[in-house]
Every structure is written in structure tokens, then in C-alpha cells.
């Protein structure tokens, strides 16, 4: 079966996010000072071939741990859906 | 009221995504050749102060159009929830 995973990789809360800080500052310049606390991370979509949803989830989890997220600075979460 | 928006900005389907292609290739090297069609975009979380959810949604939409997404190459979607 084929599954699609939607993964979010975000800088951990205790880590300073300079890109997010810069975007928060730019919001003021376009008249959107109501927008604050911007944090910028990665969104990754991928397809995975697996027998079951549990197996697909394990594969995606391994991909996150070994390749997609830097666990020292980033946390990740994902959702999986059958195609 | 304060709302939190979760925004995904992704390269459009018809646009080549070299970062995603590179990650797809790397999956093979870590023994996850079942993972294909990786696409890499941005995930942005932010807080927005607004009277209603509709108003918050309009502000976030404007932020996406004017600052967060390059509409020629990227598409975006977001969800809003009251804090």
C-alpha cells in the first residue's frame, strides 16, 4: 500500500529562531503588527510504500530521526494517510 | 482574541524541487528506498491578535500573499485555532 506522510520539522521552543524573528519584524513593515512570535521550520511531504500504516509510520519516523530532523535543535511531528 | 496559525508553504507541483529530489536520493543511502517523491517546503507557526477568527484568517492570508509565499513558485495553506 502507498501512504502519504506530512511532516513538520520545527526549531525547538528553547532554541532561538533568527529567521522567525526576522519575519516577525517584517510583519510590522507591511502593517501586520498583530502578528507575533513567528517561527519558521520545514514542511516535508513524501510517499512511502508499506504493508500497513504502522510499518509506514515506523519508516517515516526513522527517516525523520536519521535524515530530516536535527534532534538537538529541532522537533518533528507527522501524519500519515493511505492514498 | 489570540489565534495560532499553522501555515504550510510548498513548491507548486509543476515546479522542480531540487531539495526534495536530493532527499529522495538520500533515503536510498539509509536503506529507505520505499520512500519516494519527497518535497520540501516551509512550515510557519505564528500568533495573531484579532477580534474574530475570520479577521485573523484575513490577516494570515495577507501575510502569506505579501511575505511568506512566493505565489509564482509556491502555494500555501493554513489552519487557525483560538488559543
Backbone of each chain as nested JSON, in Angstrom:
{
  "chains": [
    {"id": "A", "residues": [
      {"number": 1, "name": "UNK", "atoms": {"N": [0.842, -1.213, 0.0], "CA": [0.0, 0.0, 0.0], "C": [0.859, 1.238, 0.0]}},
      {"number": 2, "name": "UNK", "atoms": {"N": [0.328, 2.285, -0.574], "CA": [1.059, 3.543, -0.597], "C": [0.437, 4.509, 0.408]}},
      {"number": 3, "name": "UNK", "atoms": {"N": [1.308, 5.169, 1.155], "CA": [0.872, 6.178, 2.131], "C": [1.546, 7.512, 1.829]}},
      {"number": 4, "name": "UNK", "atoms": {"N": [0.865, 8.585, 2.192], "CA": [1.476, 9.908, 2.1], "C": [1.68, 10.435, 3.517]}},
      {"number": 5, "name": "UNK", "atoms": {"N": [2.905, 10.898, 3.782], "CA": [3.193, 11.476, 5.094], "C": [3.391, 12.982, 4.962]}},
      {"number": 6, "name": "UNK", "atoms": {"N": [2.835, 13.712, 5.919], "CA": [3.034, 15.164, 6.003], "C": [3.802, 15.419, 7.3]}},
      {"number": 7, "name": "UNK", "atoms": {"N": [5.012, 15.932, 7.153], "CA": [5.919, 16.073, 8.295], "C": [6.206, 17.544, 8.565]}},
      {"number": 8, "name": "UNK", "atoms": {"N": [6.14, 17.949, 9.819], "CA": [6.59, 19.284, 10.216], "C": [7.857, 19.146, 11.057]}},
      {"number": 9, "name": "UNK", "atoms": {"N": [8.889, 19.866, 10.68], "CA": [10.127, 19.908, 11.466], "C": [10.315, 21.349, 11.932]}},
      {"number": 10, "name": "UNK", "atoms": {"N": [10.281, 21.556, 13.236], "CA": [10.332, 22.929, 13.764], "C": [11.491, 23.095, 14.737]}},
      {"number": 11, "name": "UNK", "atoms": {"N": [12.068, 24.308, 14.801], "CA": [13.086, 24.562, 15.83], "C": [12.449, 24.405, 17.208]}},
      {"number": 12, "name": "UNK", "atoms": {"N": [13.185, 23.795, 18.132], "CA": [12.639, 23.598, 19.478], "C": [12.346, 24.934, 20.14]}},
      {"number": 13, "name": "UNK", "atoms": {"N": [11.389, 24.922, 21.036], "CA": [10.927, 26.169, 21.661], "C": [12.047, 26.916, 22.361]}},
      {"number": 14, "name": "UNK", "atoms": {"N": [12.981, 26.18, 22.977], "CA": [14.034, 26.84, 23.735], "C": [15.177, 27.313, 22.837]}},
      {"number": 15, "name": "UNK", "atoms": {"N": [15.084, 27.014, 21.54], "CA": [16.117, 27.437, 20.59], "C": [15.695, 28.757, 19.94]}},
      {"number": 16, "name": "UNK", "atoms": {"N": [16.618, 29.708, 19.886], "CA": [16.357, 30.971, 19.202], "C": [16.146, 30.707, 17.715]}},
      {"number": 17, "name": "UNK", "atoms": {"N": [15.149, 31.354, 17.126], "CA": [14.851, 31.149, 15.71], "C": [15.032, 32.479, 14.979]}},
      {"number": 18, "name": "UNK", "atoms": {"N": [16.266, 32.755, 14.503], "CA": [16.555, 34.064, 13.91], "C": [15.693, 34.359, 12.679]}},
      {"number": 19, "name": "UNK", "atoms": {"N": [15.406, 33.324, 11.886], "CA": [14.576, 33.549, 10.691], "C": [13.17, 33.982, 11.098]}},
      {"number": 20, "name": "UNK", "atoms": {"N": [12.637, 33.316, 12.117], "CA": [11.321, 33.686, 12.614], "C": [11.301, 35.101, 13.177]}},
      {"number": 21, "name": "UNK", "atoms": {"N": [12.372, 35.453, 13.904], "CA": [12.471, 36.81, 14.45], "C": [12.475, 37.842, 13.325]}},
      {"number": 22, "name": "UNK", "atoms": {"N": [13.211, 37.566, 12.264], "CA": [13.281, 38.488, 11.131], "C": [11.911, 38.638, 10.472]}},
      {"number": 23, "name": "UNK", "atoms": {"N": [11.195, 37.527, 10.33], "CA": [9.87, 37.596, 9.709], "C": [8.903, 38.373, 10.603]}},
      {"number": 24, "name": "UNK", "atoms": {"N": [8.989, 38.145, 11.929], "CA": [8.141, 38.903, 12.854], "C": [8.371, 40.404, 12.662]}},
      {"number": 25, "name": "UNK", "atoms": {"N": [9.642, 40.807, 12.543], "CA": [9.958, 42.217, 12.313], "C": [9.372, 42.735, 11.009]}},
      {"number": 26, "name": "UNK", "atoms": {"N": [9.43, 41.909, 9.962], "CA": [8.918, 42.339, 8.657], "C": [7.407, 42.501, 8.651]}},
      {"number": 27, "name": "UNK", "atoms": {"N": [6.727, 41.773, 9.55], "CA": [5.256, 41.888, 9.601], "C": [4.858, 43.337, 9.896]}},
      {"number": 28, "name": "UNK", "atoms": {"N": [5.611, 43.987, 10.79], "CA": [5.325, 45.39, 11.117], "C": [5.415, 46.267, 9.869]}},
      {"number": 29, "name": "UNK", "atoms": {"N": [6.426, 45.997, 9.052], "CA": [6.643, 46.821, 7.856], "C": [5.513, 46.719, 6.843]}},
      {"number": 30, "name": "UNK", "atoms": {"N": [4.765, 45.628, 6.865], "CA": [3.645, 45.521, 5.923], "C": [2.315, 45.74, 6.66]}},
      {"number": 31, "name": "UNK", "atoms": {"N": [2.398, 46.366, 7.832], "CA": [1.166, 46.765, 8.535], "C": [0.453, 45.635, 9.251]}},
      {"number": 32, "name": "UNK", "atoms": {"N": [1.194, 44.595, 9.607], "CA": [0.572, 43.46, 10.293], "C": [1.234, 43.254, 11.657]}},
      {"number": 33, "name": "UNK", "atoms": {"N": [1.24, 44.32, 12.465], "CA": [1.92, 44.23, 13.762], "C": [1.159, 43.323, 14.732]}},
      {"number": 34, "name": "UNK", "atoms": {"N": [-0.068, 42.927, 14.374], "CA": [-0.822, 41.983, 15.216], "C": [-0.222, 40.579, 15.148]}},
      {"number": 35, "name": "UNK", "atoms": {"N": [0.635, 40.358, 14.151], "CA": [1.241, 39.028, 14.002], "C": [2.574, 39.008, 14.748]}},
      {"number": 36, "name": "UNK", "atoms": {"N": [2.698, 38.063, 15.687], "CA": [3.907, 37.98, 16.501], "C": [4.341, 36.522, 16.618]}},
      {"number": 37, "name": "UNK", "atoms": {"N": [5.53, 36.347, 17.216], "CA": [6.002, 35.015, 17.59], "C": [6.035, 34.059, 16.397]}},
      {"number": 38, "name": "UNK", "atoms": {"N": [6.558, 34.548, 15.278], "CA": [6.663, 33.718, 14.083], "C": [7.821, 32.742, 14.26]}},
      {"number": 39, "name": "UNK", "atoms": {"N": [7.582, 31.504, 13.95], "CA": [8.66, 30.505, 13.937], "C": [8.631, 29.786, 12.584]}},
      {"number": 40, "name": "UNK", "atoms": {"N": [9.813, 29.597, 12.026], "CA": [9.905, 29.034, 10.684], "C": [10.616, 27.692, 10.733]}},
      {"number": 41, "name": "UNK", "atoms": {"N": [9.984, 26.681, 10.198], "CA": [10.586, 25.356, 10.116], "C": [10.385, 24.784, 8.729]}},
      {"number": 42, "name": "UNK", "atoms": {"N": [10.451, 23.467, 8.634], "CA": [10.306, 22.803, 7.34], "C": [9.021, 21.987, 7.307]}},
      {"number": 43, "name": "UNK", "atoms": {"N": [8.416, 21.956, 6.136], "CA": [7.317, 21.017, 5.914], "C": [7.751, 20.072, 4.806]}},
      {"number": 44, "name": "UNK", "atoms": {"N": [7.625, 18.788, 5.066], "CA": [8.085, 17.788, 4.109], "C": [6.934, 16.835, 3.809]}},
      {"number": 45, "name": "UNK", "atoms": {"N": [6.655, 16.635, 2.533], "CA": [5.678, 15.611, 2.159], "C": [6.424, 14.516, 1.414]}},
      {"number": 46, "name": "UNK", "atoms": {"N": [5.987, 13.282, 1.62], "CA": [6.637, 12.174, 0.927], "C": [5.674, 10.997, 0.811]}},
      {"number": 47, "name": "UNK", "atoms": {"N": [6.022, 10.1, -0.111], "CA": [5.246, 8.877, -0.285], "C": [6.046, 7.708, 0.251]}},
      {"number": 48, "name": "UNK", "atoms": {"N": [5.353, 6.777, 0.879], "CA": [6.053, 5.604, 1.401], "C": [5.232, 4.356, 1.105]}},
      {"number": 49, "name": "UNK", "atoms": {"N": [5.938, 3.347, 0.629], "CA": [5.324, 2.059, 0.289], "C": [5.495, 1.14, 1.498]}},
      {"number": 50, "name": "UNK", "atoms": {"N": [4.399, 0.625, 2.024], "CA": [4.488, -0.25, 3.195], "C": [3.246, -1.122, 3.259]}},
      {"number": 51, "name": "UNK", "atoms": {"N": [3.364, -2.243, 4.001], "CA": [2.252, -3.188, 4.092], "C": [1.123, -2.638, 4.963]}},
      {"number": 52, "name": "UNK", "atoms": {"N": [1.499, -1.975, 6.034], "CA": [0.491, -1.471, 6.964], "C": [0.813, -0.033, 7.355]}},
      {"number": 53, "name": "UNK", "atoms": {"N": [-0.146, 0.637, 7.962], "CA": [0.075, 2.012, 8.386], "C": [1.129, 2.077, 9.491]}},
      {"number": 54, "name": "UNK", "atoms": {"N": [1.14, 1.057, 10.365], "CA": [2.141, 1.019, 11.432], "C": [3.547, 0.934, 10.842]}},
      {"number": 55, "name": "UNK", "atoms": {"N": [3.7, 0.065, 9.834], "CA": [5.013, -0.07, 9.198], "C": [5.414, 1.229, 8.503]}},
      {"number": 56, "name": "UNK", "atoms": {"N": [4.463, 1.878, 7.827], "CA": [4.743, 3.16, 7.165], "C": [5.184, 4.192, 8.189]}},
      {"number": 57, "name": "UNK", "atoms": {"N": [4.489, 4.204, 9.319], "CA": [4.798, 5.159, 10.367], "C": [6.21, 4.941, 10.91]}},
      {"number": 58, "name": "UNK", "atoms": {"N": [6.604, 3.676, 11.068], "CA": [7.961, 3.371, 11.544], "C": [9.023, 3.857, 10.558]}},
      {"number": 59, "name": "UNK", "atoms": {"N": [8.743, 3.653, 9.255], "CA": [9.704, 4.089, 8.24], "C": [9.85, 5.618, 8.253]}},
      {"number": 60, "name": "UNK", "atoms": {"N": [8.726, 6.301, 8.346], "CA": [8.771, 7.77, 8.34], "C": [9.485, 8.271, 9.593]}},
      {"number": 61, "name": "UNK", "atoms": {"N": [9.223, 7.625, 10.71], "CA": [9.878, 8.015, 11.95], "C": [11.397, 7.852, 11.835]}},
      {"number": 62, "name": "UNK", "atoms": {"N": [11.812, 6.766, 11.211], "CA": [13.242, 6.545, 11.019], "C": [13.839, 7.598, 10.081]}},
      {"number": 63, "name": "UNK", "atoms": {"N": [13.109, 7.932, 9.017], "CA": [13.583, 8.967, 8.09], "C": [13.749, 10.305, 8.814]}},
      {"number": 64, "name": "UNK", "atoms": {"N": [12.804, 10.629, 9.697], "CA": [12.891, 11.879, 10.456], "C": [14.118, 11.875, 11.342]}},
      {"number": 65, "name": "UNK", "atoms": {"N": [14.299, 10.77, 12.086], "CA": [15.398, 10.697, 13.058], "C": [16.76, 10.711, 12.376]}},
      {"number": 66, "name": "UNK", "atoms": {"N": [16.873, 9.986, 11.23], "CA": [18.188, 9.81, 10.623], "C": [18.532, 10.875, 9.594]}},
      {"number": 67, "name": "UNK", "atoms": {"N": [17.509, 11.55, 9.052], "CA": [17.827, 12.422, 7.913], "C": [17.134, 13.784, 7.976]}},
      {"number": 68, "name": "UNK", "atoms": {"N": [15.868, 13.804, 8.31], "CA": [15.101, 15.043, 8.09], "C": [15.206, 16.041, 9.225]}},
      {"number": 69, "name": "UNK", "atoms": {"N": [15.326, 15.567, 10.46], "CA": [15.364, 16.474, 11.604], "C": [16.693, 16.369, 12.335]}},
      {"number": 70, "name": "UNK", "atoms": {"N": [17.179, 17.49, 12.804], "CA": [18.328, 17.532, 13.705], "C": [17.757, 17.571, 15.117]}},
      {"number": 71, "name": "UNK", "atoms": {"N": [17.782, 16.41, 15.786], "CA": [17.03, 16.295, 17.048], "C": [17.597, 17.147, 18.178]}},
      {"number": 72, "name": "UNK", "atoms": {"N": [18.812, 17.639, 18.009], "CA": [19.364, 18.528, 19.034], "C": [18.631, 19.87, 18.998]}},
      {"number": 73, "name": "UNK", "atoms": {"N": [18.348, 20.351, 17.791], "CA": [17.753, 21.684, 17.652], "C": [16.302, 21.662, 17.197]}},
      {"number": 74, "name": "UNK", "atoms": {"N": [15.852, 20.539, 16.657], "CA": [14.531, 20.513, 16.038], "C": [13.671, 19.381, 16.6]}},
      {"number": 75, "name": "UNK", "atoms": {"N": [12.371, 19.584, 16.578], "CA": [11.442, 18.508, 16.889], "C": [10.581, 18.274, 15.652]}},
      {"number": 76, "name": "UNK", "atoms": {"N": [9.982, 17.102, 15.58], "CA": [9.17, 16.82, 14.401], "C": [7.867, 16.149, 14.801]}},
      {"number": 77, "name": "UNK", "atoms": {"N": [6.882, 16.284, 13.935], "CA": [5.663, 15.503, 14.077], "C": [5.157, 15.222, 12.667]}},
      {"number": 78, "name": "UNK", "atoms": {"N": [4.374, 14.15, 12.536], "CA": [3.876, 13.828, 11.198], "C": [2.536, 13.116, 11.265]}},
      {"number": 79, "name": "UNK", "atoms": {"N": [1.855, 13.189, 10.119], "CA": [0.6, 12.463, 9.946], "C": [0.735, 11.592, 8.713]}},
      {"number": 80, "name": "UNK", "atoms": {"N": [0.1, 10.452, 8.764], "CA": [0.157, 9.532, 7.633], "C": [-1.256, 9.215, 7.166]}},
      {"number": 81, "name": "UNK", "atoms": {"N": [-1.429, 9.17, 5.859], "CA": [-2.734, 8.79, 5.321], "C": [-2.533, 7.853, 4.146]}},
      {"number": 82, "name": "UNK", "atoms": {"N": [-3.365, 6.853, 4.034], "CA": [-3.312, 5.954, 2.888], "C": [-3.773, 6.708, 1.651]}},
      {"number": 83, "name": "UNK", "atoms": {"N": [-3.14, 6.416, 0.514], "CA": [-3.538, 7.082, -0.744], "C": [-4.777, 6.403, -1.301]}}
    ]},
    {"id": "B", "residues": [
      {"number": 1, "name": "UNK", "atoms": {"N": [-8.837, 38.673, 20.827], "CA": [-8.536, 37.245, 20.988], "C": [-7.24, 36.889, 20.283]}},
      {"number": 2, "name": "UNK", "atoms": {"N": [-6.593, 35.877, 20.8], "CA": [-5.345, 35.431, 20.183], "C": [-5.568, 34.104, 19.457]}},
      {"number": 3, "name": "UNK", "atoms": {"N": [-5.036, 34.044, 18.266], "CA": [-5.143, 32.827, 17.468], "C": [-3.744, 32.345, 17.097]}},
      {"number": 4, "name": "UNK", "atoms": {"N": [-3.621, 31.045, 16.897], "CA": [-2.363, 30.485, 16.388], "C": [-2.627, 29.931, 14.991]}},
      {"number": 5, "name": "UNK", "atoms": {"N": [-1.764, 30.324, 14.061], "CA": [-1.89, 29.821, 12.689], "C": [-0.742, 28.871, 12.394]}},
      {"number": 6, "name": "UNK", "atoms": {"N": [-1.06, 27.79, 11.723], "CA": [-0.062, 26.822, 11.246], "C": [-0.115, 26.856, 9.722]}},
      {"number": 7, "name": "UNK", "atoms": {"N": [0.966, 27.295, 9.112], "CA": [0.992, 27.544, 7.663], "C": [1.974, 26.593, 6.991]}},
      {"number": 8, "name": "UNK", "atoms": {"N": [1.555, 26.003, 5.884], "CA": [2.471, 25.217, 5.045], "C": [2.692, 25.954, 3.731]}},
      {"number": 9, "name": "UNK", "atoms": {"N": [3.928, 26.179, 3.37], "CA": [4.265, 26.785, 2.075], "C": [5.068, 25.757, 1.298]}},
      {"number": 10, "name": "UNK", "atoms": {"N": [4.508, 25.307, 0.175], "CA": [5.151, 24.215, -0.573], "C": [5.432, 24.641, -2.016]}},
      {"number": 11, "name": "UNK", "atoms": {"N": [6.512, 24.09, -2.597], "CA": [6.735, 24.335, -4.026], "C": [5.571, 23.758, -4.824]}},
      {"number": 12, "name": "UNK", "atoms": {"N": [5.127, 24.492, -5.845], "CA": [3.998, 24.002, -6.649], "C": [4.365, 22.699, -7.342]}},
      {"number": 13, "name": "UNK", "atoms": {"N": [3.35, 21.88, -7.593], "CA": [3.58, 20.527, -8.141], "C": [4.344, 20.56, -9.457]}},
      {"number": 14, "name": "UNK", "atoms": {"N": [4.077, 21.583, -10.282], "CA": [4.708, 21.619, -11.605], "C": [6.123, 22.196, -11.55]}},
      {"number": 15, "name": "UNK", "atoms": {"N": [6.544, 22.639, -10.343], "CA": [7.89, 23.193, -10.184], "C": [8.829, 22.089, -9.693]}},
      {"number": 16, "name": "UNK", "atoms": {"N": [10.0, 22.002, -10.328], "CA": [11.016, 21.046, -9.891], "C": [11.471, 21.418, -8.483]}},
      {"number": 17, "name": "UNK", "atoms": {"N": [11.611, 20.43, -7.615], "CA": [12.043, 20.684, -6.244], "C": [13.376, 19.985, -6.004]}},
      {"number": 18, "name": "UNK", "atoms": {"N": [14.498, 20.67, -6.287], "CA": [15.803, 20.004, -6.21], "C": [16.133, 19.504, -4.805]}},
      {"number": 19, "name": "UNK", "atoms": {"N": [15.724, 20.24, -3.772], "CA": [15.999, 19.8, -2.399], "C": [15.269, 18.483, -2.117]}},
      {"number": 20, "name": "UNK", "atoms": {"N": [14.014, 18.417, -2.556], "CA": [13.249, 17.187, -2.382], "C": [13.871, 16.02, -3.131]}},
      {"number": 21, "name": "UNK", "atoms": {"N": [14.332, 16.289, -4.357], "CA": [14.983, 15.241, -5.151], "C": [16.223, 14.728, -4.43]}},
      {"number": 22, "name": "UNK", "atoms": {"N": [17.007, 15.637, -3.853], "CA": [18.218, 15.248, -3.143], "C": [17.877, 14.379, -1.938]}},
      {"number": 23, "name": "UNK", "atoms": {"N": [16.82, 14.772, -1.215], "CA": [16.424, 13.996, -0.038], "C": [15.922, 12.616, -0.463]}},
      {"number": 24, "name": "UNK", "atoms": {"N": [15.16, 12.551, -1.559], "CA": [14.699, 11.253, -2.068], "C": [15.892, 10.341, -2.328]}},
      {"number": 25, "name": "UNK", "atoms": {"N": [16.943, 10.9, -2.96], "CA": [18.146, 10.124, -3.225], "C": [18.806, 9.635, -1.942]}},
      {"number": 26, "name": "UNK", "atoms": {"N": [18.839, 10.492, -0.929], "CA": [19.484, 10.121, 0.336], "C": [18.732, 9.03, 1.079]}},
      {"number": 27, "name": "UNK", "atoms": {"N": [17.435, 8.932, 0.85], "CA": [16.648, 7.884, 1.52], "C": [17.194, 6.508, 1.17]}},
      {"number": 28, "name": "UNK", "atoms": {"N": [17.589, 6.331, -0.1], "CA": [18.156, 5.044, -0.531], "C": [19.399, 4.712, 0.288]}},
      {"number": 29, "name": "UNK", "atoms": {"N": [20.234, 5.737, 0.516], "CA": [21.511, 5.513, 1.231], "C": [21.305, 5.078, 2.674]}},
      {"number": 30, "name": "UNK", "atoms": {"N": [20.16, 5.401, 3.265], "CA": [19.936, 4.945, 4.643], "C": [18.952, 3.774, 4.659]}},
      {"number": 31, "name": "UNK", "atoms": {"N": [18.797, 3.117, 3.508], "CA": [18.002, 1.891, 3.454], "C": [16.506, 2.098, 3.477]}},
      {"number": 32, "name": "UNK", "atoms": {"N": [16.077, 3.279, 3.013], "CA": [14.634, 3.557, 2.985], "C": [14.191, 3.849, 1.552]}},
      {"number": 33, "name": "UNK", "atoms": {"N": [14.473, 2.896, 0.649], "CA": [14.14, 3.137, -0.753], "C": [12.634, 3.105, -0.992]}},
      {"number": 34, "name": "UNK", "atoms": {"N": [11.856, 2.677, 0.032], "CA": [10.397, 2.711, -0.11], "C": [9.859, 4.144, -0.057]}},
      {"number": 35, "name": "UNK", "atoms": {"N": [10.692, 5.074, 0.381], "CA": [10.254, 6.472, 0.474], "C": [10.615, 7.193, -0.816]}},
      {"number": 36, "name": "UNK", "atoms": {"N": [9.616, 7.756, -1.471], "CA": [9.829, 8.439, -2.749], "C": [9.068, 9.755, -2.769]}},
      {"number": 37, "name": "UNK", "atoms": {"N": [9.331, 10.514, -3.821], "CA": [8.553, 11.721, -4.111], "C": [8.567, 12.705, -2.921]}},
      {"number": 38, "name": "UNK", "atoms": {"N": [9.748, 12.911, -2.359], "CA": [9.884, 13.85, -1.241], "C": [9.816, 15.275, -1.774]}},
      {"number": 39, "name": "UNK", "atoms": {"N": [9.022, 16.1, -1.123], "CA": [9.007, 17.529, -1.457], "C": [9.22, 18.313, -0.165]}},
      {"number": 40, "name": "UNK", "atoms": {"N": [10.058, 19.339, -0.265], "CA": [10.432, 20.098, 0.929], "C": [9.945, 21.534, 0.803]}},
      {"number": 41, "name": "UNK", "atoms": {"N": [9.196, 21.973, 1.793], "CA": [8.732, 23.355, 1.826], "C": [8.951, 23.934, 3.206]}},
      {"number": 42, "name": "UNK", "atoms": {"N": [8.178, 24.967, 3.53], "CA": [8.323, 25.621, 4.827], "C": [7.08, 25.393, 5.676]}},
      {"number": 43, "name": "UNK", "atoms": {"N": [7.307, 25.277, 6.982], "CA": [6.189, 25.302, 7.92], "C": [6.388, 26.508, 8.824]}},
      {"number": 44, "name": "UNK", "atoms": {"N": [5.366, 27.328, 8.928], "CA": [5.462, 28.559, 9.714], "C": [4.346, 28.564, 10.747]}},
      {"number": 45, "name": "UNK", "atoms": {"N": [4.707, 28.794, 12.002], "CA": [3.686, 28.994, 13.025], "C": [3.777, 30.436, 13.501]}},
      {"number": 46, "name": "UNK", "atoms": {"N": [2.636, 31.029, 13.797], "CA": [2.637, 32.415, 14.274], "C": [1.398, 32.675, 15.114]}},
      {"number": 47, "name": "UNK", "atoms": {"N": [1.463, 33.747, 15.908], "CA": [0.315, 34.169, 16.696], "C": [-0.248, 35.426, 16.078]}},
      {"number": 48, "name": "UNK", "atoms": {"N": [-1.576, 35.539, 16.097], "CA": [-2.201, 36.745, 15.546], "C": [-3.322, 37.192, 16.477]}},
      {"number": 49, "name": "UNK", "atoms": {"N": [-3.31, 38.492, 16.726], "CA": [-4.312, 39.107, 17.589], "C": [-5.43, 39.639, 16.689]}},
      {"number": 50, "name": "UNK", "atoms": {"N": [-6.674, 39.192, 16.916], "CA": [-7.776, 39.653, 16.066], "C": [-9.088, 39.487, 16.829]}},
      {"number": 51, "name": "UNK", "atoms": {"N": [-10.111, 40.225, 16.391], "CA": [-11.4, 40.19, 17.086], "C": [-12.135, 38.876, 16.822]}},
      {"number": 52, "name": "UNK", "atoms": {"N": [-12.04, 38.403, 15.596], "CA": [-12.765, 37.186, 15.22], "C": [-11.845, 36.252, 14.432]}},
      {"number": 53, "name": "UNK", "atoms": {"N": [-12.291, 35.014, 14.284], "CA": [-11.483, 34.059, 13.524], "C": [-11.403, 34.458, 12.052]}},
      {"number": 54, "name": "UNK", "atoms": {"N": [-12.489, 35.041, 11.534], "CA": [-12.485, 35.49, 10.135], "C": [-11.437, 36.574, 9.93]}},
      {"number": 55, "name": "UNK", "atoms": {"N": [-11.381, 37.534, 10.874], "CA": [-10.397, 38.619, 10.772], "C": [-8.97, 38.055, 10.865]}},
      {"number": 56, "name": "UNK", "atoms": {"N": [-8.778, 37.118, 11.782], "CA": [-7.456, 36.502, 11.921], "C": [-7.056, 35.808, 10.635]}},
      {"number": 57, "name": "UNK", "atoms": {"N": [-8.015, 35.109, 10.039], "CA": [-7.761, 34.39, 8.8], "C": [-7.37, 35.35, 7.668]}},
      {"number": 58, "name": "UNK", "atoms": {"N": [-8.04, 36.506, 7.607], "CA": [-7.717, 37.505, 6.58], "C": [-6.29, 38.035, 6.761]}},
      {"number": 59, "name": "UNK", "atoms": {"N": [-5.91, 38.264, 8.023], "CA": [-4.558, 38.778, 8.288], "C": [-3.499, 37.756, 7.883]}},
      {"number": 60, "name": "UNK", "atoms": {"N": [-3.743, 36.501, 8.241], "CA": [-2.769, 35.462, 7.91], "C": [-2.68, 35.286, 6.394]}},
      {"number": 61, "name": "UNK", "atoms": {"N": [-3.828, 35.357, 5.732], "CA": [-3.839, 35.236, 4.277], "C": [-3.004, 36.356, 3.643]}},
      {"number": 62, "name": "UNK", "atoms": {"N": [-3.154, 37.584, 4.192], "CA": [-2.38, 38.712, 3.662], "C": [-0.882, 38.504, 3.918]}},
      {"number": 63, "name": "UNK", "atoms": {"N": [-0.543, 38.011, 5.114], "CA": [0.868, 37.748, 5.425], "C": [1.46, 36.726, 4.453]}},
      {"number": 64, "name": "UNK", "atoms": {"N": [0.666, 35.698, 4.132], "CA": [1.143, 34.671, 3.189], "C": [1.389, 35.283, 1.817]}},
      {"number": 65, "name": "UNK", "atoms": {"N": [0.394, 36.053, 1.344], "CA": [0.475, 36.612, -0.011], "C": [1.611, 37.617, -0.14]}},
      {"number": 66, "name": "UNK", "atoms": {"N": [1.794, 38.45, 0.908], "CA": [2.739, 39.571, 0.785], "C": [4.148, 39.221, 1.242]}},
      {"number": 67, "name": "UNK", "atoms": {"N": [4.281, 38.192, 2.067], "CA": [5.589, 37.991, 2.688], "C": [6.055, 36.536, 2.691]}},
      {"number": 68, "name": "UNK", "atoms": {"N": [5.175, 35.619, 3.043], "CA": [5.645, 34.265, 3.363], "C": [5.782, 33.355, 2.146]}},
      {"number": 69, "name": "UNK", "atoms": {"N": [4.914, 33.549, 1.157], "CA": [4.936, 32.659, -0.006], "C": [5.253, 33.438, -1.272]}},
      {"number": 70, "name": "UNK", "atoms": {"N": [6.024, 32.833, -2.14], "CA": [6.241, 33.358, -3.489], "C": [5.224, 32.658, -4.384]}},
      {"number": 71, "name": "UNK", "atoms": {"N": [4.144, 33.382, -4.719], "CA": [3.0, 32.723, -5.367], "C": [3.298, 32.227, -6.774]}},
      {"number": 72, "name": "UNK", "atoms": {"N": [4.401, 32.657, -7.348], "CA": [4.77, 32.15, -8.67], "C": [5.254, 30.699, -8.552]}},
      {"number": 73, "name": "UNK", "atoms": {"N": [5.993, 30.44, -7.492], "CA": [6.602, 29.109, -7.35], "C": [6.001, 28.282, -6.226]}},
      {"number": 74, "name": "UNK", "atoms": {"N": [5.283, 28.93, -5.318], "CA": [4.828, 28.219, -4.121], "C": [3.322, 28.375, -3.92]}},
      {"number": 75, "name": "UNK", "atoms": {"N": [2.745, 27.399, -3.279], "CA": [1.353, 27.523, -2.84], "C": [1.334, 27.391, -1.318]}},
      {"number": 76, "name": "UNK", "atoms": {"N": [0.283, 27.885, -0.706], "CA": [0.24, 27.813, 0.754], "C": [-1.139, 27.38, 1.215]}},
      {"number": 77, "name": "UNK", "atoms": {"N": [-1.186, 26.832, 2.427], "CA": [-2.46, 26.585, 3.095], "C": [-2.223, 26.755, 4.584]}},
      {"number": 78, "name": "UNK", "atoms": {"N": [-3.271, 27.081, 5.303], "CA": [-3.071, 27.263, 6.745], "C": [-4.331, 26.911, 7.51]}},
      {"number": 79, "name": "UNK", "atoms": {"N": [-4.104, 26.638, 8.81], "CA": [-5.203, 26.391, 9.737], "C": [-5.06, 27.37, 10.887]}},
      {"number": 80, "name": "UNK", "atoms": {"N": [-6.203, 27.818, 11.401], "CA": [-6.19, 28.763, 12.517], "C": [-6.96, 28.16, 13.683]}},
      {"number": 81, "name": "UNK", "atoms": {"N": [-6.422, 28.344, 14.882], "CA": [-7.145, 27.903, 16.077], "C": [-7.027, 28.97, 17.16]}},
      {"number": 82, "name": "UNK", "atoms": {"N": [-8.096, 29.201, 17.869], "CA": [-8.048, 30.128, 19.004], "C": [-7.18, 29.523, 20.103]}},
      {"number": 83, "name": "UNK", "atoms": {"N": [-6.434, 30.39, 20.788], "CA": [-5.585, 29.901, 21.883], "C": [-6.456, 29.711, 23.125]}}
    ]}
  ]
}
